[in-house]
Amino acid sequence: MYGPHYIFHSYPLPFYPKHSLLQADSPFPPVNTEQLHTSAKRFESIMREVDLFIEKLLISETFATELMDAAQLSDHNKVNELILSAGVTVHVKTNFNPTGIQIEFDNTEQGEGCCKLTISLLW
């Protein structure tokens, strides 16, 4: 009596048999998620590499200062060397400017690599 008043509307919902949308008359063959699953597993390794780098930035003021100093001097080799010194083993490609740095972590050149991950950090 004193509570909120709700008005419920009943609308008929269309009935779709299980998987009917997936099996509709598609001009394409059924999807195979095996490669996607494999890529996702391999992507985990890149994420671990990024985590090593981020962890090093967070715990070492010296590391962060050296990284920014090298970037300020446009010393790409030193910047990449510092990133690898954090324990990163995949290929890295860096771009930086006065406002931040972009780092691409790439494992496509490694044995069963497949993926790239780019991070952007401001400074």
C-alpha positions, 0 to 999 in steps of 0.5 A: 500500500505504501511501497513503490508501485510497479506496473508490469508489462507482459510482452511475448518473447520470440522463441529460439531453439537452442543454438538456432542462431548459431546454426542459422543459414550461415554462408560460412563454415562452423567456427573453430576456436582452437587457434583463438584458444591457443593464441590466448594461452600464448598471450598470457606469456606476454602479459607476464612479461609486461607484469615484470616490467611494471613491477620493476617500475613500481618498486625501483625509483632508480629504474624509473629515473634511468628509463626516463633519463634515457628517453629524454636523451632519445637513447632507444638502445638504453631504453630497450636495454632497461626494459629487458633488464626487468626480466623481459625476454620478448622483443620490445619496440619503443616510442616515446615523447615528452609526455610518455612512452609506448612499448610493444611487447612482441613474441611473434619471433619466438618459437610458437609466438603469436601476439603483440601487446602495446602499453602506453604510460604517461610521465 
